[in-house]
Amino acid sequence: MQFAAIGLSAALAAPIAQAAPAQGIFLVPLGAQWRYHASASGPGSGWEQLGFDDARWRIGAAGFGYGDDDDATILDDMEGRYASVYLRREFELPSVVDKLYLYMRYDDAFELYLNGRLAARAGLRRGHPPESHEADQLEVFELSGEHLVAGLNLLAVRGVNASVDSSDFSLHPGLALTFVPTHILAGESARRDLAYLRERLIAQSSYLESGEHDVLATIEAVSGRLPEAMLRIDFLRAVRQIIALIGDGHASASAAYEDDGAVYLPFSLADTPQGVAALRAGKRGHAFVDPDFPFIAAIDDVPLDRWLEMARRYHAYISPQLNRRRAVRSIRRIDKLRDDLGLAASDRVSVTLAAPSGEFLTRSFPVSDQRPASIRSVPLGGSRILPGNGGGIGYLVIREMEIDLLPEIHAFMDQARHTRSLIIDVRGNGGGRLQVLLALAPYFFPPDARPVVANIAAYRLAPHFKPDHLAHRPTFRLADAEWTGGEREVIKQALARFQPLWIPPPGKFSAWHFMLINRQSDRAAQAYHYDRPVAVLANEHGFSATDGFLNGFCEIPGTMLIGQPSSGASGRTKYFLLPESEIEVGLSSMASFRPNGQTFDGFGVGMDYYAAPRPEDFLGQSDAVLAKALELLERRAQSARAAVGHERRPCREPMEPR
């Protein structure tokens, strides 16, 4: 059938726009209840007709699917069995209309019928297999109203997977009377998204009950005062402030449209104990915007501290160091915070710069539509052997906690075998996989050393989480078969001493899971025992797996942590989509503890020796933290009390930032 034969625009081969629908226009809302047929057997002839008997079909809420954790009705038997799902929904029209608008998120293809006549199709061509398409955005299609009637009508949809063995599928339709600009969100749409957010928080948020804030009551309060319509970006900001109350370092809310029309500072920012420095990126590294006045005192005549205070609301109840880091990063985008501060929009920004002497200079800059780079660390260079008496000092740089880097790490450890001491630098490391810790740890345990518990955790018992939800870390229950008898005894002893700062509500979480570090690993047979002093360098950009890495080295004798406390985040992040605002929300599904009972989230891992970079460090002219490590290693090498094998002094609690 040709589209032209039923009055469809040729533009229907592709969506006409991305959209956020508004209430008052929906005939079939997103998230509505549908009759659906999902089976290896067909639905029967005439399934798309108004008079078809669908009484035996099941009822479920859109979207329908599996595999991406973003569907309301999970089709957990679909993969490997059937590739098509059929939906039916009646709707009322008060009068005849010329056109309607189909809102659709789909993976991989669909065809849609109005009163039994094909009205739209995507990803399906006669004689060809279904095309692959990701359900990563809400799309809108214009439909002809030619065959609609005043009164009862039928919307029928067949969703098709690219193959029966596909790893995911999604089908989420809605039908509206009018098309709404992409930046508008109706109050009713926002309320439905808040209700869905509430459901998902209850189902999978690991830290929902851990703090002092009643997040669910806040959602109800926000829902009750929503306007009739709002900007989608304003709703995104409201969602961010809600999830900030949880105290979850992994919690996030993002949307593809949030950078539309964004206005940024025309330079990067580096946070130092002396102040926040303004830097420009160049081919040869960074340089101060003004070498004589490197620090920012005010923006648009508003003190920098006020900008930071406003930005902190979106990242409120995480650790102080992570809160400040995210606030500094947030003020790069000035249009959003200008709105919050009641400042007028402008294509220029006034910046008051400060000199170390206390003098000030005000300059005007054109704003930028490009996000400036985020400076996570001083320039580190590559792994190398630093010169020094007695064999030099090994300097291992780990920029990411990624399994792909393990061959390089092991090769460097072979190279550093006869050095007098070792520095492991994870400054600016944003996380990844804890397998890096498990692979590196065996080098620092004597062959006869007992294992050490590095992490104790439990996950939220959400219906869609499997019993091996934490196996990828790898973290296992006491009763699991992974442990030897000796390891199980170590876990029992650690559990007897374990006094968690916060106790997950009984019945809502799994049993405790444990991670060990010891000589038993895939490299244990090859890993030699490095029995000389070790320093680990870190800063506030250490996040997630890097928090776990640092905590692991807190438990290893003969090591010291130098730098700034880590961000404070440890979790198994699971994502879902708020369907009408298209906001992707991420939440930790795991409550994670250090063996001392403290959560990572809200605290981070403290240092044995605090050291922070100087402003000139970011220009590559010096490295104050590395210099401090070299000084401490030299002291330790000269001290008889520094013999490896001493009882490990636990890492200090994180220092309060400025």
Disulfide bonds with the S-S distance in Angstrom:
Cys554-Cys651 1.76
